Amino acid sequence: MSRPLPLLASAAVVFATAVAPASAQPALSPVATLHDFDWISPFGYSKFSDGLAQGVTPSPDGAHVYVPTLDGAVHAFENGVLGELVPIAIYRDDDAANDGIGGATSVAIAPGGLHVYVTGSQDDAVVLFTRDPASGALTWVEAQRDGIGGIDALDGARAVVVSPDGAHVYVASHESDAVAIFARDAGTRSLTFVGAMRDGEGGVSGLDGARTLALSSDGAFLYVGSSKRVELNYSTWSYTGAIAVFSRDPATGSLAFLQSFDEASSPDLLGLRSLALRPDGTALWAAGSTPYPIYPEYSDPGHVVSFARDPATGLLTHLGDVPHYVDWGGARSIVASPDGQYAYVAVERECDRYNFCSLGPLSRLAPSPTTGALELQYAGEDYPFSSSALAVALGPDGDALYLGGRFSIDSSNGSRSPETLARYDRDASSGDATFVGEQVLPQLDLHGAAGVAASADCKNVYVAATNDDTLTTFDVRAASGGLDFASTLHSGVDGVEGLDGPRIVATSPDDRHVYVTSLDGSVSVFARDLQTGSLTFVQVVRDGVDGVDGILAARDLVLSSDGRFVYVAGADDDAVAWFARDEQTGALTWLGALFQGVGGVTGLNGATGLALSPDEANLYVAADGVTVLARDSVSGALSFVQHPATELTPSLALSVAVSPAGDRVYVPDLIWHRLLVFARDAQDGRLTALDSFGGVGTSLELYASRKILVSPEGRRVYVIGGRGYHRVQGDEPDDIAIHVIDRAETGAFAVNDILDMPGLGYGAAMGCDGRFLYASSQIGAYHSEPASNAVITYAVPEPAAAPVAYVAATTLAALAAIVRHRHAT
């Protein structure tokens, strides 16, 4: 048995290996992450979504509009001659081109309109772009990141503002509970970190969960809105809310704390989301919402709060909130008209404890002539009970109004339309807004990211998203391995069938076809364009239709190297089925299946993972253990060989892998959190248990292992899964963990690296030449903050050279496969 390793002390620890020192075998390097943030609450009757769009920022000249979105992008639009919105570009956080805007939440344009700053809440960064005032195009310049180069207080960067004199930039950081202060270089406009104001330090309060900023027009005072969701137990939560007031030194940019309000003294600040200053400086307005949890006593669907402001001292006097709380629902964003006569609120559909729902998506208010507090004038009756919006902004002249993240809900089935940026023409005297048009905010449909496959020609990566019922095509950047979005196929759209809960993706050996299994018991076939990588639907085969059997709740799928046969694991059928493949069309014809308990077959309960041996004489099945099947290379038929039962038999396995030399079979044990190693008999494929690595009670527990890969030269094993148990009380999500395990010449294992990121690992694939590893992750809906569903690119360093004996064994296995193929044909 392997000796226990020392207790892991950090999220990413590199161990000395049995092959070479850690310095000679560096860790996997994250290259890029593409996110989907369409996070859906399980309580659809109360809160439908936490949306994609996080703000709207028109340019000072009114020519362009920018929308940051949580999937790591900034969407740029132009105002056309008739007021219509024209898409310019999408700037995505993919690699060095736009690095730092992962989880983009805020855009600020500096005076003069030539420089743009964007906060990346996931990247803990503020990013500088230059802006072409003619075209509106953005060019990445630099990213300032938390913890790098002495920079601090950017953990969870949420909002950014530039001082009116252009000398300083301020960033509100939700996880740092702070405001970071930067000086702007007079020439390059790059940022230099000056310092930070932190909650609880030096008498400062009101910054716990800092998320929004408002700077007075004279630059003398800064207002910070804060709120956090606090877990009470597994199923309930409450909210905080606060406003902090600071004076600003225009020479140094430093801040001095003046005043704060919190939910204890002002309960209507709970769940504060947005701040707006009245242009004449006499008022501050705030909008907030606290979504409805399981238990209604913590519900407060939405509110708009008014404060009187002393322009000379900057101090606030609380006036109270608008009493029409049901009309507000999820008040998300607030903006003041240039003349200060109106305020507009973007409203996300919300319901109170009795299921009385907000109207949305736009409400109009006006200050009372007697008290100065805002009063409701209009609440979106033309979009009753169905429409939502997430952000609102006015053009510089106040004649154009924009709603970011506008979408509607189908009350019959709970489905939602894509989010858009909508433009309205605004009448300055009446305050009325007239709809002009809208443009969709394209997003990555990766909700429930699962199967990943890379084409052999290095051009494309394909990702299946179980919850979105999609198959997405990405183009691979040759140098970095980073991914560029190409296209998405949706189940039931444009003739596509079978992507109902897609799970696993596989490409054919000739790269001409892509196959996708789905939980509805189907396999979809797509033809692949060898030049562009784009996909065209060909066929779907379904369990119980036209004689097909054994693929109910289809999971893993593998193809023989000659491309003639396809094998599918049917988890709910406790079976493995095989199909003949037409090499020209890619179409499948069912040939047969093995079932648990039929004809002496055992070990197929919940069959999930599949792996062919290098000589393709055997198929290995991960289920209630690992099962050995023999494969006939001529007919493709399978026959039962063995279901080894030893003290090392996995109690439940979701994945299996065979070494390139064909001498070892690796199986992650989902229950006992360990990696099991079996010796493989080259003659009949039978397995003999050799060892286990890690496990419950050891210093290395391989939690929730869902996928296992072996590097092309066989010297590394990648176990993709979770870092720890699901935390029912805490406010941190599970982590994806890629355990990188090195195999020495002796066959012994040692940990090379452990990589974490938000989410739980589900799928992975090696790039065509082994230089990159692509992993998918997803997260459930019970965490304190919605986190990403993502596909991540990792650069894979070359391992130490394999020993001569190992290379010889690998070569022999490859030759055996060639011989079998020639015999079959």
Secondary structure, 3 states (H helix, E strand, C coil): CCCCCCCCCCCCCCCCCCCCCHHHCCCCEEEEEEEECCEECCCCCCECEECCECCCEECCCCCEEEEEECCCEEEEEEECCCCCEEEEEEEECCCCCCCCCCCEEEEEECCCCCEEEEEECCCCEEEEEEECCCCCCEEEEEEEECCCCCCCCCCCEEEEEECCCCCEEEEEECCCCEEEEEEECCCCCCEEEEEEEECCCCCCCCCCCEEEEEECCCCCEEEEEECCEEECCCCCEEECCEEEEEEECCCCCCEEEEEEEECCCCHHHCCEEEEEECCCCCEEEEEEEECCCCCHHHCEEEEEEEEEECCCCCCEEEEEECCCHHHHCEEEEEEECCCCCCEEEEEECEECCCCCECCCCEEEEEECCCCCCEEEEEECCCCCCCEECCEEEECCCCCEEEEEEEEEECCCCCCECCCEEEEEEECCCCCCEEEEEEEECCCCCCCCEEEEEECCCCCEEEEEECCCCEEEEEEECCCCCCEEEEEEEECCCCCCCCCCCEEEEEECCCCCEEEEEECCCEEEEEEECCCCCCEEEEEEEECCCCCCCCCCCEEEEEECCCCCEEEEEECCCCEEEEEEECCCCCCEEEEEEEECCCCCCCCCCCCCEEEECCCCCEEEEECCCEEEEEECCCCCCEEEEECCCCCCCCCCCCCCEECCCCCEEEEEECCCCEEEEEEECCCCCCEEEEEEEECCCCCCCCCCCCEEEECCCCCEEEEEEECCCCCCCCCCCCEEEEEEEEECCCCCEEEEEEEEEECEEEEEEECCCCCEEEEEEECCCCCCCCCCEEEEEEECCCCCCCCHHHHHHHHHHHHHHHHHHHHHC
